[in-house]
Amino acid sequence: MNRYYDYKDSKALLPKTRATAIQIGKPANIAKALRAIEFTDGMVVQVDDKKMSHGMAIVGLNGFDCEMASGAVPAGIKVLREQEVIKKDDIVVGVLTGRQKDPALAVEYHTNPKNLFSRPPIV
C-alpha cells in the first residue's frame, strides 16, 4: 500500500470533495476493503458530491444520519440501479460506517429547495 500512496503523493492525486473521510485520501483499512470487495464479488463506482449529498439526505429521510462520505453508499446503489447492474429484485447490502460529523452539510442541503430530497424548514 505504501507504493500506492507514494505514487499518489508524487502525482498530487488528491480527492477534491467536501466529504472529509474521502478528502483525506488514505483509507485506514484499504487492504481489508479491497479484500472485502474481492471476497463478495463487489464493485466500486464513483459519485460526485451532489450525489453523495442526495444519498446522505435519503438516509436522513429514513430517520438516521450519516456523514457525506457514507452518503456515497446509497448514491452508488442508485447509480448501479440506473445502469441496471443491480436488478429490481436484487438483494443489496450497503455498509455506512460514519455518522454525521458536520451538520452544516445537512442544513445547507435541506435549506435549498432545489435539492432532490430537500425538506426545507417550514417558516
C-alpha positions in Angstrom: 0.0 0.0 0.0 2.9 2.4 0.7 3.9 2.2 -3.0 0.3 3.2 -4.0 0.3 6.2 -1.5 3.8 7.3 -2.6 2.6 7.2 -6.2 -0.5 9.3 -5.4 1.6 11.8 -3.4 4.2 12.1 -6.2 1.4 12.9 -8.8 -0.5 15.1 -6.3 -3.6 12.9 -6.8 -5.8 14.2 -4.1 -9.6 13.8 -3.9 -11.5 17.1 -4.3 -14.6 16.7 -2.3 -16.4 18.1 0.8 -16.6 14.5 2.2 -13.9 14.7 4.8 -13.4 10.9 5.1 -12.7 10.7 1.4 -10.8 14.0 1.2 -8.1 12.5 3.4 -7.3 10.1 0.6 -5.8 7.4 2.8 -8.4 4.9 4.0 -7.5 3.3 7.3 -8.2 -0.2 6.2 -7.8 -0.1 2.4 -6.4 -3.7 2.4 -9.5 -5.0 4.2 -11.8 -3.0 1.9 -10.1 -4.4 -1.2 -10.3 -8.0 0.3 -14.0 -7.5 1.1 -14.7 -6.3 -2.5 -12.9 -9.3 -3.9 -14.5 -11.8 -1.5 -18.0 -10.6 -2.1 -17.5 -10.1 -5.9 -18.4 -6.5 -5.1 -17.8 -3.4 -7.1 -16.9 0.3 -6.7 -18.4 3.2 -8.6 -17.5 6.9 -8.3 -20.1 9.5 -7.4 -19.7 13.3 -7.0 -20.5 15.5 -4.0 -24.0 16.2 -5.2 -24.9 12.5 -5.4 -23.3 11.9 -2.0 -25.4 14.7 -0.6 -28.5 13.2 -2.1 -27.5 9.8 -0.5 -27.0 11.5 2.8 -30.4 13.0 2.6 -32.0 9.7 1.7 -30.6 8.2 4.8 -31.9 11.1 6.8 -35.4 10.8 5.4 -35.4 7.3 7.0 -34.7 8.6 10.5 -30.9 8.1 10.5 -27.9 10.2 9.9 -24.6 9.6 8.2 -21.6 11.6 7.1 -21.3 12.8 3.5 -18.8 10.0 2.6 -21.3 7.4 3.8 -23.9 9.0 1.5 -21.8 7.6 -1.3 -23.3 4.2 -0.5 -27.0 4.9 -1.4 -25.7 7.1 -4.2 -23.6 4.3 -5.6 -26.5 1.9 -5.3 -28.8 4.4 -7.2 -26.2 4.7 -10.0 -25.9 0.9 -10.3 -29.7 0.6 -10.4 -29.9 3.2 -13.2 -27.2 1.2 -15.1 -29.2 -1.9 -14.4 -26.2 -3.6 -12.8 -28.4 -4.1 -9.8 -31.7 -5.5 -10.9 -35.1 -4.6 -9.4 -35.4 -7.6 -7.2 -31.7 -8.0 -6.2 -30.8 -8.0 -2.5 -28.2 -5.4 -1.8 -26.3 -4.7 1.4 -24.6 -1.3 1.8 -22.4 -0.5 4.8 -22.3 3.1 6.1 -19.6 3.5 8.6 -19.7 7.2 9.5 -22.2 9.2 11.4 -22.8 12.9 10.7 -19.8 15.0 11.7 -20.7 18.2 10.0 -24.4 19.1 10.5 -23.9 22.2 8.4 -23.8 20.0 5.3 -27.3 18.6 6.1 -28.6 22.1 7.0 -27.2 23.5 3.8 -28.7 20.7 1.7 -32.2 20.9 3.2 -32.4 24.7 3.1 -32.0 24.6 -0.7 -35.4 23.6 -2.1 -33.8 22.8 -5.5 -32.1 19.7 -4.0 -33.8 16.5 -5.0 -34.6 15.2 -1.4 -34.7 18.6 0.3 -37.0 19.1 3.2 -36.8 22.9 3.9 -37.9 24.1 7.3 -41.5 25.5 7.4 -41.5 29.1 8.5 
